[in-house]
Amino acid sequence: MSNERFSAWVFDLDNTLYPAADLYDEIGARMTAYIARTVGVDDAEALRLRELYFHQYGATIVGLVRHHGVDARDFLADVHEADHSVLVVDDELRELIADLPGRRLAFTNGGGGHPERVLETLGLASCFDGIFDIEAAGLSPKPQRESYERLVKAFSIDPTRSILIEDTLRNLEPAHALGFTTALVGPVHPEPRPIYLNHWGSDVKALLRALDRVQFGAAEETR
């Protein structure tokens, strides 16, 4: 069975379409600084709150809105104003994505124009038919089920004919429950493999190259 099975290819952004470590260091520092000056705490407490809310809610901004009345739009725009000089255009990845049949969508917990700017810098903007970020999700981040349901509704997706590609394992379980085929990318290959994981690749290019050769249904490694 070929890639024609999928009418929608849904990609996570950070650490899926590009290695985000360097960019995330700056974004993380900007988050800590924003929390410190807005909430009125020192850097150590700001970092504690940043990590606490991320683990509790799936995204730091959710906790900041709920507990401190932070303006989500202002926060997301500010912290994502990062230096994109660390990003590198990958022509092979662009070709692989452009050749996929069906719609290509970016699904991210980022916001404030971050996904649009990153895709533009990576030379991938023309490959994607839409972006669904945390603002579009009504501040319901992955892995909250509402985020996936709102994505499905916004783009009239048939989950049973769609694949979600992610670097974060916990973000795949709700998608699988809705009927998506799921794929994990990255160096960590979970064993035993969860029943909600269909495919795994060492990176997104390896995954996309291999999917044409994989018989869908049973979970496969796509190194």
N, C-alpha and C positions, 0 to 999 in steps of 0.2 A: 504494500500500500504506500502511496507516495504522499508528498506534502499537500497534494490536492485535497486531502481530508480536511484541512483546516481552512476555515473561512476568515479566521481572525488569529493573528499572532500578537500576543500581548507580552511586552517586554518590561521588566523592571528597568530602572535607569542606572543608578549608582552601584558600582561594583558588579554590574551585569553587562552593560554596554561599554563600560570603560573601567579601568582600575581607579578607584576614587580616593585612595589613601591620602595622597598629597593634597588634593582639593578639600577633602574632609577635615584634614588638620586645620586648615584655615577657617572653614565653616564652623567647626567646633569651637575654635578660639573666639570667633565672632559671636556665637551663641552665648558663651560664658560671659563675655564682656557686655552683651545686651542685657542679660539677666541681672548682672551685678548693678548696672546703672539704672535699670527700670524698676527692679524690685527693691533696690537699696540694700544690697548685701555685699560682702566681700567676695573675692574671686573663688575662694574655697567653698563657700556656701552656694555660690552660683553654680559651680561645677556639680555639687551634690544634687541640687535641684534639677539641673539639666539631665543627669543620669537617672535620678529617681523617676522623673516624669516620663522619660523615654521608656523605661522598663515597665512602668505602671500603665501607661496609656498607649504605647506604641509610637508616640511622637511627643517630643518635649513641649511643643506649642500647645497641645491639648491641656496639659497640666497648668501651663502658664495662664491660659484663658480661664480655666475653671477656678483656679485658686488665687490669681493675682490680677485678673481683669486686663491682661495684656492684649493689645490690638494684634490679632493674628496676621493681618495683611502687612502691617508695619514690620513685625518681627520677621516674617518670611522673606520680605523684600530685603531687609537689612542684612540678615545673616548669610544670604546667598549671593551677596555682591562680592564674590571671591575672584581671585586672579586665575584666569583660564589659560595662562601660558603653560601650565603643567599638562594640559590636555594635548593629545596627539591624534591627528587624523589617521584612520586605518582604512585604506582603500579596499582591502579584502573584505573587511566587515561590511563596508558600505555596499559592495557588490552582492554579498550574500543576502543582506536584508532586502535590497532592491529587487532581487530575483524571486523573492517569496511570493506565492500566489495569495490572494486575499488581502485583507486590510492589515496594516501594521500599526499597533498602538503602543504608546508608552504609558506605564502605570506606576506612579511614584508617590512616595510620602513627602517628597519635596514640594516646594511651591514658590511663590514670589517671583515667577518668571524663570526660576532655575532650570526646569527641564527644557524650556524653549531655548535658552541661551546655551546650555550644554550641547543639545543636539545640533545647533547651528555651528558651534565651535568644532564639533567632531565631524562636520560635513554630512550629518545624517538627517538633517531637518526635512529634506525633500523625500526621504524614504518613508516617512511616517504620515499616517492619515489622521492622527489625532493624539492628544495628550490628556490624561486624566490624572490630576494631581490632588494633593490633600485639600486644597480649597474647593475643587470641583466635588470632592467627596464629602463636603460639609464638615471638615475636620474629623472625619472618621478614618483613621489611618489603617493600613494593613497592619496586623491580620484581623481587624474587626470585620465581621461578615458584612456589615452595612456598606463598607467600602467596595467590596466586590459586587454586591447587588446594585449599587448605584452606577458602577462602571458598566455592568451588563445593560442596565436600563438606558444609560446615556447614549450608548453606541448600538443599541438593539443587537447585542451579541447573543448568539446561540452557544452557550458554554460547551455543549457536546460536540461542537465542531470548531473548538478553539483551544489554543495552547497558551499556558502562562509559563514564562521563563524567568527565573528568579535566582538570586544568590543566597536568599535567606530561607532556610527550610521551613520555619514556622509559618511563613507567608503562603505556602503552597497548600496547606491542609484545607483552609476554607474554600479555596478555588476548586480543589478536587471534590469537595462535598457538593459543589454546585454543578459539577459535571465536566470541568475543564480537564484536559490532559495537562500534566505538570512536568516541568523540567527544572532541575537544579544545576547551576553552573558554579564552578569554583573548585579549589583543591581538595575540599573535604567531601568524602564519599561516605555517607552514613551507613553503618552496618550494625544491626540488621536494618535493611531498607524499609522505611515506613510504607504502609500500603497506599498512602496518598502520593507517593513519588513514582512517576512513570519512567522518567529518563534522567540521566545525569551526564554532564560533560565537564571536562577539565576547564573549559572556558566557552564563551558563547560561540566562537567561530568553530571550535571542534564539534559542538553540539549541532550547529546548523549544517555543517558539512556532512555529518553522519546521519541526520534524520532521514535523508533520502534513501539510505540503505537499510533503515531499520523497519522491521515489521512491527507496527504498532499493536499494542495490547499488552504483552508482557513487558515488564520493566527491562530496560536495556542500558548498559553502560555505553557512552558515546565519547570516548576519549579523543 
